[in-house]
C-alpha cells in the first residue's frame, strides 16, 4: 500500500471514529449540551484535530443524520420481498422500522428526536446544501414505503404523501413513548396490526 493510500485510509478511520464518538455524545447529552471538546475527548483526539475533519458541531450532526437515514433506507429496502403482496410488504416495512430503532437507538434518536426534544429548529442550524442532502435522504427512506402504498392503491399522490407522513409519525411515536418500556414489543405488535388494518381494510 502506497504512502498516500495509507494516509487516506487513516483519515477515513479517524473520521469514522469521530462520528462514532459524536453519535454517543449527542445521544447521551442532547444537541445543545454536546460540545466539540466532549466529542474530541470521546474520540481521544485534540479538539484542533477534530476541526480538521468537521468544521462545526452542526457539520457533525448533519453527517450523523445522513448516516442514520442511509442506514434506515438500506434496512427498509432490504426488508421488501420482490413480488410479495402489498400487505406483506407493509408488514415487513413496519417490522424493519421497529427493528432499526431497537438495534440502532442512537441513530434513531438523532434522526427523529434530538433537536425536536430540545425545542430547536433542526433546519435553522444547517446550511442550504446540508438541508438539501438530508431532505433527499429522508425522501429516499420514505419512498420505499410510498411504493408499497401505491401498490396498495392508496390513491392520488397528495393523499399518499399525507398518509405516509401520518404512518411515519405514528411509528416514531410508538418508539418515542415505549422504547424503554417492558411492554414495547406488545405495543409495537398492536400498533402494527392497527396500521395494517387501516391500510388494508377487509371488505
C-alpha positions in Angstrom: 0.0 0.0 0.0 1.4 3.4 -1.0 2.0 6.3 1.4 -0.9 8.3 0.1 -3.3 5.4 0.3 -2.2 4.7 3.8 -2.9 8.4 4.7 -6.3 8.2 3.1 -7.2 5.0 4.9 -6.0 6.5 8.2 -8.0 9.7 7.6 -11.1 7.6 6.8 -10.7 5.6 10.0 -10.2 8.7 12.1 -13.2 10.4 10.5 -15.4 7.4 11.3 -14.0 7.3 14.9 -15.1 10.9 15.3 -18.6 10.2 14.0 -18.9 7.2 16.3 -17.9 9.3 19.3 -20.2 12.1 18.3 -23.1 9.7 18.0 -22.6 8.6 21.6 -22.2 12.2 22.8 -25.3 13.6 21.1 -27.4 10.6 22.3 -26.2 11.0 25.9 -26.2 14.8 26.3 -28.5 16.1 23.5 -27.6 18.6 20.9 -27.5 21.8 23.0 -25.3 20.3 25.8 -22.9 18.4 23.5 -19.7 20.2 22.6 -16.8 19.7 20.3 -14.4 19.2 23.2 -16.7 16.4 24.5 -16.6 14.7 21.1 -12.9 15.1 20.8 -12.3 13.6 24.3 -14.6 10.6 23.4 -12.6 10.1 20.2 -9.3 10.5 22.1 -8.3 13.5 19.9 -7.4 17.1 20.4 -10.2 19.5 19.5 -8.0 21.1 16.9 -7.5 17.7 15.2 -11.3 17.2 15.1 -11.8 20.5 13.4 -9.6 19.3 10.5 -12.4 16.8 9.8 -15.5 18.7 10.8 -15.6 22.5 10.9 -18.5 22.7 13.5 -20.9 20.8 15.7 -23.6 21.4 13.0 -21.5 19.7 10.4 -21.0 16.7 12.7 -24.7 16.5 13.4 -25.6 16.7 9.7 -23.3 13.9 8.9 -24.8 11.7 11.7 -28.3 12.5 10.3 -27.1 11.4 6.9 -25.6 8.1 8.3 -28.8 7.5 10.1 -31.0 8.0 7.1 -28.7 5.8 4.9 -28.9 3.0 7.5 -32.7 3.3 7.8 -33.1 3.3 4.0 -31.0 0.2 3.5 -32.8 -1.6 6.3 -36.2 -0.7 4.8 -35.2 -1.6 1.2 -33.7 -4.9 2.3 -36.9 -5.9 4.1 -39.0 -5.9 0.9 -39.6 -9.2 -0.9 -39.9 -8.8 -4.6 -43.3 -9.9 -5.8 -44.8 -10.1 -2.3 -48.3 -8.8 -1.8 -48.6 -5.2 -0.7 -49.9 -6.1 2.8 -46.9 -8.5 3.3 -44.5 -5.8 2.2 -46.1 -3.2 4.5 -45.8 -5.7 7.4 -42.1 -6.2 6.6 -41.5 -2.5 6.4 -43.1 -1.9 9.8 -41.1 -4.7 11.3 -37.9 -3.3 9.8 -38.7 0.2 11.1 -39.1 -1.1 14.7 -36.0 -3.3 14.4 -33.9 -0.4 13.2 -35.0 1.6 16.2 -34.3 -1.2 18.7 -30.9 -2.1 17.1 -29.7 1.5 16.4 -31.2 3.6 19.3 -28.5 6.3 18.9 -29.1 6.7 15.2 -32.9 6.7 15.6 -32.8 9.2 18.4 -30.5 11.6 16.4 -32.6 11.3 13.3 -36.0 11.7 14.9 -35.8 13.3 18.3 -32.6 15.0 19.5 -33.4 18.5 18.3 -37.1 18.1 18.5 -36.8 17.1 22.1 -34.9 20.4 22.8 -37.5 22.5 21.0 -34.9 23.6 18.5 -35.3 24.1 14.7 -33.1 21.5 13.0 -33.1 23.2 9.7 -32.1 26.5 11.2 -28.8 25.0 12.3 -27.8 23.6 9.0 -26.7 25.3 5.7 -28.7 25.0 2.5 -26.6 22.2 1.0 -26.9 20.1 4.1 -30.6 20.6 4.2 -31.0 19.6 0.6 -28.9 16.5 1.1 -30.8 15.4 4.3 -34.2 16.0 2.6 -33.1 13.9 -0.3 -32.0 11.1 2.1 -35.3 11.4 4.1 -37.3 11.1 0.9 -35.4 8.0 -0.2 -36.3 6.3 3.1 -39.9 7.3 2.8 -40.1 6.5 -0.9 -39.7 2.8 -0.1 -42.9 2.9 2.0 -44.6 5.1 -0.6 -44.1 2.5 -3.3 -45.9 0.0 -1.1 -48.8 2.4 -0.6 -49.1 3.0 -4.4 -49.1 -0.8 -5.0 -51.9 -1.0 -2.4 -53.9 1.5 -4.4 -53.9 4.2 -1.7 -55.0 6.9 -4.2 -53.5 10.1 -5.5 -50.0 11.5 -4.8 -51.2 14.1 -2.3 -53.2 11.6 -0.3 -50.3 9.2 -0.4 -48.0 11.8 1.0 -50.3 12.7 3.9 -50.9 9.0 4.6 -47.2 8.3 4.6 -46.4 11.3 6.9 -49.1 10.0 9.3 -47.8 6.5 9.3 -44.2 7.6 9.7 -45.1 9.8 12.7 -47.2 7.1 14.4 -44.4 4.6 14.2 -41.9 7.1 15.5 -44.3 8.0 18.3 -44.6 4.4 19.5 -40.8 4.2 19.7 -40.5 7.5 21.5 -43.0 6.7 24.2 -42.5 3.0 24.7 -38.9 2.0 23.6 -37.7 1.8 27.2 -40.9 0.2 28.5 -41.1 -3.6 29.1 -44.4 -3.5 27.2 -42.7 -2.2 24.0 -43.0 -5.5 22.0 -46.6 -5.9 22.8 -47.4 -2.2 22.0 -45.4 -2.4 18.7 -47.3 -5.5 17.7 -50.7 -3.8 18.4 -49.6 -0.7 16.5 -48.6 -2.8 13.5 -52.0 -4.6 13.4 -53.8 -1.3 13.7 -51.8 0.3 10.8 -52.3 -2.8 8.6 -56.0 -2.9 9.3 -56.3 0.8 8.4 -54.2 0.4 5.2 -55.8 -2.9 4.1 -59.4 -3.0 5.4 -61.3 -6.2 5.0 -64.4 -5.7 2.9 
